[in-house]
Amino acid sequence: MSAETISQIDQASTGEKLTTAAVQNIKAWLGKDCMNEYHGRIVEMVDAQEWDRLDELFWTAIPFGTGGRRGPMGELGPASINDRTIAESAHGLASYLRESGVTEGGSAVVTCDTRNKSMHFARLTATTFAAHGIKVYLFDSHRATPALSYAVRQLGCDIGVMISASHNPPADNGFKAYWSNGSQVVPPHDKGIIAQVENADVIPSIDYDEAVASGRIEVIGATLDAQYIEEVVALSQSTSRDISAVFTPLHGVGETSIYRILQQVGFDRVDIFEDHRQANGDFPNVPNHLPNPELLEVFDPVIDWIEETNHDADLILASDPDADRLGVMVRNSEGGFTLITGNQTGSLITDYLLSKRQDAGTLSADDYVIETLVTTPLVKAVADGYGARTFHELLVGFKWIAQTIEENGADHFVFGCEESIGFLSGDYCRDKDGAIGALFILELAAELKAAGKTLLDHLDTLYQRHGYHAEGQKSIYCTGPSGKAKIDGLMQTLREKPPAEFGPVRFVEVADYAAGTRTGIPGGNSIGTIEKPSGDLLIYKSDPDSPVRIQIAGRPSGTEPKIKFYFFCQSDVSDGNDVQQARIAGDSVMKEVQDALSAWADEQLAD
């Protein structure tokens, strides 16, 4: 590292062309012999005064969040996904495995989705593990995240890795770390892994072909696929199959899991959407190249095709690139399609599974469902109606649902769901699975169709029983080096100066899961404590005696540069005939609250 290069970096810092963290990280990379291969390129960028790009690549180190380590791909730097940060992640996980008590040997499963460079990063992870003396099982090509979770458990491995950035844009990729139970890592493992990552220096490696030839890496595939598929198929609750649907994998791995399972279980009227069938990390035929099945626009090409071909589809199903999440649309009474949200799908499946147990005489007071703090209260209301238990005081992230299963046993586990279209049942894996969601929602839809009803009709039935429930979301993106400070500032304001109202709704309480407190609004008086969970989450609650009750949850994302708000509305249904009236009242109030919060946030960020 020459004095001239250091001088240029310092001058850029003085001139506020580089953030302080970027300067520190650039100097750290230039000061390490293990980073020699990157030194030349960094110096080139410094000489060319590419300060904006250097800041993007070095302003932070991508942390482990709710979904592992995820971010934009880049040629170098700790703020992007590249060969060094992937190798560091694998090295950190392997080193932590040793620290945790597996002093020699050990085993791991590695796979990836269809994203650009995913297979390259999977092989890099595998060779890093193999160089640590860990036996590696590497899938021969892309697979679903739940297949990875299943393989960790089935093969009795110590750790697993999924290379994926879920529903993120094509420029992103990521590293999901799994522990021996098949779940994404939770504390203290995540903190232990990142500590090892931060201490990474020289990272051992081995030639891929040599590792395969010596058996240190074993390529796997068909046998595990068949076993995983059989496990999901065995969870079928019905023989009803008279339903028509179109499934889109959004250029991801969904055909390897969801579509194969639906075919094997006998849904022979489910067609795959050919324009989204090809595995392609650019997601070329998905609107805006954003493969997120929570977005309405991803369904537009499918709807257009259905209309052009006069397809008789009752439903449209869509999975994200790693097929762990499932979006659902259902044909409505006007002949078009209506999106069923993750909250609604979770509520419908909860009712479906508990009703099956009730009809079979196997329903037990020990049976339980699991949801997170930002998932609809309707799931708990449905479970309460059947006399089942609900674990709902969980932070965002399916790993907490998996942990709850581990703590309470799988014998009475019925269903786990989260608002972001994640679903799980059974004991075969410990992560969400789009396939199980597809299986159950199609079975329920087929049974309802035989009775002359739809999923939308059945939602109204649930509202008649438990009151009208509606949910909404608002994400505020704050990108770049200053983004985190803006997000932190918003959360701090919401904590220290909680607004007493948004729109027509007055709030009476804010629950702070970081501080472990419940505080009255506007007085600021303590009204209780929260023992667990602990995390960066705030929940505002309105008057519980109001006919329309609103909750707002806010949290910074663990994987994306944004703060995310969740809106929950419960509106009383006074008798069995006025669901529509309750819907109109609830939706109107919730929209006003959403608009008021958006305006408030814009004002705060403009200051």
PyMOL commands that set and color helices and strands:
alter all, ss='L'
color gray80, all
select helices_A, chain A and resi 3-14+20-30+33-47+51-58+83-99+118-131+145-154+189-198+208-213+222-233+254-265+274-276+287-289+296-309+342-360+377-386+398-408+434-450+455-466+483-496+579-606
alter helices_A, ss='H'
color red, helices_A
select strands_A, chain A and resi 69-72+107-112+135-139+159-163+172-179+217-220+245-248+270-272+315-319+326-331+337-340+368-371+389-391+413-418+422-424+468-477+501-502+505-512+517-520+526-529+538-542+548-556+562-571
alter strands_A, ss='S'
color yellow, strands_A
deselect
rebuild
show_as cartoon
